[in-house]
Amino acid sequence: MKPSEYYQQKINAHEIQEDAAQRPVINILDAIVDALVSQKPNHFFSRWKSPKPIKGLYLWGNVGIGKTFLMDCFYHCVPVPKMRKHFHQFMQALHQSLKTVEGEKNPLSVIAKKIAKDTRVICFDEFFVSDIADAMLLGELLHHLFENGITLIASSNVTPDLLYKEGLQRERFLPAIELIKTHTHVMHLYSKQDYRLQHIQKAGVYYTPLGELAEKNMENAFIYFSKGVAPQYDPITLCDRNVVIVKQAGSVIWFDFEIICGRPRSQMDYLEITKSYRTLFLQNLRVIANNENDLILSFIFLVDILYDAHCRLIISSDVLPDKIYAGEKYQAEFQRTRSRLIEMQSDDYVYQHFSGKMLTDL
């Protein structure tokens, strides 16, 4: 089945609505699938020689316009060995893999060859570079992946030329941008419709303004999602460091915003949380100032990782999601976060895999 056929099935089943802006993307994805399927070894020694990489796709545009769904169509249909990761998860795994190849003359080449043994296509959701360590690795890594015949499919909120904008030593990242532009079709998907916000019935899990009522609602929600399990208050350990919590019970944990986002945190901290907890409470979320770059990035990473793991996020705040961050530097990334925060308030998101009365019914 081609992506276009899968896409049409979803339309016919009334699971999605047709969007003319998405058709050119689907056509490119069809062509990529055809090229991957038709690529065959042309001589006996081909199994020791990497195939020429098929040109992939870098799809960028605003949040909630269907980029991830279009990647779903491709990934569902392409019948070759493939890998799909959110970009930050892939980079965290890469940093871990580098520890296993210490001493190698060219560790990134070794890692790329290992990936290519099992994979012909890598799909990256939310391609977004903010970390200097990631930026310095990416150019060489992409070079070796393409050298080993890997096809790249990526979604992003920004055009390749704006990746790692204003980042430290950005000139060393520019070769990575050129590799992306050389080895992918760069397409801008434009739509005024944010599909995430359609048909959302709010579940009542974002409490504002701060005050006695918000505190009461947070406490009631904690009892509800923890199913009455007795809470514990001791600090937890994340990446070998003690972290103060408000409390935890079962698969539910409660943090203060300044503790979980305002202190130096890595994405690994947040990934560790998702391994043990399915619901996270975040109290005292506030406006993030234009110059608080580390804070907004930590908050963006936290929301992204919770969303990717389909964990619940229950918030008390003195501002609505639209007003959390008005800075310019990470505004494009924050728009994705804002959209996700709103989706994470929906009944469908909050109560998936959770039985019982809804909070709004209590």
N, C-alpha and C positions, 0 to 999 in steps of 0.2 A: 504493500500500500504506500502511495506517495503522500507527502505532507498535505498536498492540495485535496486529496481524497479524504484524509482524516479530518481536515478542516471543514470540508463540506458535510461530512457526517455529523459533526458537532452543530453545524448550522441547522441541518435537517431535524436534529433531535431537540432543537430550541435550547441547547445548552449555552450557545453564544449567539450574538447577532453579527451579521456580516458587516465588515468594515472595508470599504474600497481601498483605504490606505494600506491595508495589510496584504492585499493581493500581490503586489510586486515582490514583497518579501517571501510569500509562499512560493511564487514562481522561481525565485532564486534558490530556495531551499529544495524544491523539486530537482533543479539542475544539479545541485551539490550531491543529493542522494543518488541520482543517475550516474554521476561521474564516479562516485565511490564504489557503486555496485559494479560498474563496467571496468574498473581498474583491475587488471589481472596481471600476474607475473608473465614477463615476455621471454624469459629464458631460464635455463635450469638453475642458474646461480642466483636467481632473484630472491630466494629466501634468505640469502646472506646480504642482500643489498636493499637498502631502504627505498620504498616507492617514492616517486615524486609527489609531494603533497598536493592534494586538491585544494584549490582556493576556497577558503571558508567565508564566514560572514561576521561582520562587526555591526550590530544593530543598536543604534542609539536613539534616544528620544525621551520625552517626559515620562513621569511615573504613571503607572496604571493604565497604559494604552495598549497592552497586550504583548509586550516583548517576551515575557516569560512564557506565555501561552504559545506563542509562535515557536519558541525553542522546544516546548513540550511536543508540538506537532512533529518537529524534525526528529527529536530524540526517540519518540515512539516509533517512527517509521524507518529510520536508517538501520539496515541489517548488517552492520559491521561492528567489531569490537569498539566500545565507546566508554567514555567517562564523563560524568556530569558533576560539577562541584560549584558551590558558590565561591567566588574568587578568594575571599579572605580565608575560607577553610582550606583551599588548595595551598595558599601561601604558608599557612601555619603548618600544614603537613610537610611542605617543602623544607621549612626550617628544621623540622624534626628529622627529616631524611638526610639532611646535610651532616647531622651528627654521626650518622652511620657510615659515611664515606669519608670521614676525616683522614687525611694522609694521601688521598687520591690526587693525582696531578691536575685533573680537571673534573671536580666532583659534579658539576652541573651536567656535563656530558654523560657521566655515568648514570645519573638519575634520569635524564631524558631517554637514554637507551632502555632503561628498565621500564619506563612508562610505555615506550613504543613497542615493547615485546607483547603487551597485552591490549594495546589501545591504538586505534587509528583516528579517532575523533575525540577531541576534548571540548566540552561545552562549559563555558563560564557564565554563570548568572552574576549580574551586578559587578561588572569589571570596574574597579574603582581603586586607585592607587593613592595612598596618603602617607605611607610609611617609607622612610628613606632606605631602610634595609630591603624592603620589597622592591623598591624602584631600582636599586643597584643590582639586584639579582635578575630582574625581569628580562632585560635585553639579551643577556647571554643565554638564559633559559629558553626564551622563545627561539633564538637562533638554533639551538640544539634540537628543540622539538620539531621545528620545520625541517631541519636537516635530516631528521629521522622519519620524515613522511607524515607527521601529524597534521591533521586538519583542525583549524580552530573556529569554533562558533561562539560568539560572545555577545552579551547584552550589556548596555551601559546607559547612564543618563547623560553622558557627554561625548562629543566627538573625540576621536583619538588625539587630535592636536591639543586638546585641553586637559588630557590626562596628566596628573601630577603637576598641575598648574601652580606656579610659585613655590614648588617644592625645593628643598635644599639640593644643590648640585644637579639641578634638572637637566643641564646639558648632557650629563651622562645617561639620562633616561631617553633622550631623543632617538637613539638608534632603535629602541624598543617600539616607539611610535611608528618609525619608518617600516619596521618589520610587519607590524600589524596592517599598515596600509598596503604593503606589497602582497601579503599572503591572505588577505580577506577582501571581500566586497564590502565597502563601508556604505551603509544605508541609514538614512535618517527617517525614522517612523514618526509621522506627525499626526496627532489627533487631539481634538479639544476635549474628548470624553475620557474621564478617569473611571475605568470599568470597576475598579475596586470599590468605588463609592456608590455604585448602583445597588438598589434593593437592600440597603443596610438598615437593619433594625437594631438600634443600640441596646446593648445588654446592661448598661449601667455599671461600668467598671472604670470610669474616669471621673474622679470626684473633684470638683472645683466649685467655689473657692475653698482655700484651706480654712479650717475652723472646726467647731465641735461636731457639726453634721458630717463633714468629710471624715473625721476621725471615727465617728460611729459607723458610717457606711463601710469604711475600711475594716474595722473590727468584725462587723457582721459578715463581710465577704470572706475574711480570713477563716472564720469558723465554718462557713459554708464550704469552701473549697478544701479545707483540711479535714472535713467530715468529723469535726469535734475532737480530733486527736490532741492530746495535751501538748502544748507548745514547749520548746526548749529555747534557751536564751544564750547559750555559750557561743563564742566565736567559731566560725568554720575555717577550714584550711583550703585556700585556693593557690595552686602552684607553689606549695611549700611556704605560704605566708598566711598568718592569721588575719581574718577579716571580721570585723564587728558586724553583727546583724541585729535587727530589732527582735526577731524571733523566727522559729521554723517549726513546722509540724508535718510529718509525713513527707509528701512531695511538694510542700508549699514553703516558700522562704520569703522573708520580708527584710528589705534594706532601706536605709536612708539614702537619698539621692547623692548627697555629698560624699558618702562613704564609698558607694559602688561606682560612681562616675567621677567624683572630684579628686580622688587619690590616683596615683599612677597605676593604671590597669592595662593589661594586655588582652587581646582577643581570646587568648587561651584561658584567662580567668572566666570569661563569659561562657566559653565552650564547656568548661568544667561544670559550671552551674547547670547547664542543660542536661548533663549526664545524670544528675541526681534529683533535679526538681522540674516539675511540669508547670508550676504557677509561681510567678515572682511578683511580690508587692513592692512598689517603689513610692516612698512617701516624700513629700516636700520638694517635688519637682518645681523648678523656678525658671525664670527667664535666663537664658545663657547669653552673655554679652558678646559683642562683636569680636573682642580680643581674646576670648576664652576658647582658643582653638583646640587645645587638648580636651577640654570638657565637652565641646560639641562632638568631637570625633568619638570620644568614649561613649557618649549617649547614642550616637548613630550606630556604632558597632554593637552596643547592647541590644538595641531594638532589632537590628538586622539578624543577629544570632538567635534571639528569642523567636523571631518570626520564622526564620528558616527551620527551626526545630519545632515549630508550632506549639510553643509554650505560651501560656496566658501571661498577660502583663496588666496588673491592677495598679492604678496610679491615683495619688492625691497630689494636687498641684494648685498653684495660685494663678495659673494661666491656662487658656485653651491651647490645644495643639498648634494652631496657626501662629500663636504668639510666642512660642518657646524660644525661637531663634530668628533674629532679623538681620544677622550679619550677611555679608556678601560672599566671603571666601568659600564657604561650604554650603551655600544656599541650594545649589542643585542637588547635592546629596541629602540635604535636610528635607527637600520636597518629597523625596522617596520615603524618608522616615515619617514625615507627617501623614502621607497617604497610608503607610502601614499602620501607624498608630490608630487611625480612624477605622481601618479594616479590623484591627485587633479588638475593637469595641463591639463588633457585630455579634449577633447571636450565633451565626454560623461558625464563627471562629472560636468564640469563648466556650460554647457548649458542645463542640464536636468531641466525641468520645467521653462525654460526661453526662451521666444520667441524673435525674432528679429535677426538682423545681428550679426554675430560673430565678436569679436574684430579683428580677423585676416582678416576680410573682410572690415574693416573700412578704 
